[in-house]
Amino acid sequence: MNDKTWKNTWPLERVLFTLAGTFTLLSVALAYLVSEWFLLFTAFVALNQLLYAAAGFCGMSLILGRLPSVRGACATEGVAR
């Protein structure tokens, strides 16, 4: 891939944290406005974040890893392992 292509992609971790934050805020707002049961969705997002931190993957990372606009950590330059 050339440098121009790399500039148009986001690292997988950045996309995951963006989606997790968006889903968390959305579920808290829905819990406040609609029903407290939406807090279960917040707990689900938190569990997926813990799974990603502990094991290095989650369901969303498997899905997002297949998209051409998202690059995984192994493909990024300068990532400490």
N, C-alpha and C positions, 0 to 999 in steps of 0.2 A: 504494500500500500504506500502511496505517496504521502507527503506531509499534509497536503490539502485535505485528503480523506480523513486523516487522524484528527484534524481540527474540527471536523463536522461530527465527531462521535463523542459520546460521554462515557466515562468509565462506569462499569456495572455498579460499583459501590455508590456512586453519586446518584444514579437512577434509583437504586433501591432505597436509599435514605430519603430521596425526594418523594417517592411514592408512599413510603411508610409514614412520613410526616403529614402528607396530604390526607391519607386514609385516617390517621389518628385524629387530626383536626376535624375532618368531616364526620367521623363517628361520634366525637364528643359533642359537636354541634347538633347532630341528629338526636343524641341522647337527651340533650337539653330541650330541644324543640319538639321532638316527636315521642320518643319512648326511652326509658332507661335500658331497655334490652339492647340498644345499640352499643352499650358499653362492652358487650361480649365481643363485638367486632374489634374494639380497641384492645381487648385482651388477646385476641387472635393475632393482631398485628404485632403486639409486644412479644408473644411467644415465637413468632417467626423471626423477629429480630434477635432474640436470644439463641434460637437455633442457628442463625447465620453466624453469630459471634462465636458460638461453641464449635460448630461443625464446618463452617465455611460455605454453606449452601442453604438455600431455602427454596420453596416451590416457585416463588416469583423469580429468583435468580436463574432457575432452570429455563423458565419461559423467556425471560429477557435476554439470556445468553444466546438465544437463537436469532435475535433481531440484528440486522446488519448495522443499525445505527448505534448499537451498544457494544463496547469492547470489554472483554474480561480483564481482570487484573494481570493475568499471565501475559497478555499482549501489550500491556502498557510499559513505557520505558521508565526506568528509574524507580521501580517499586521494590522496596526492601522485602525480602522473604524471610 
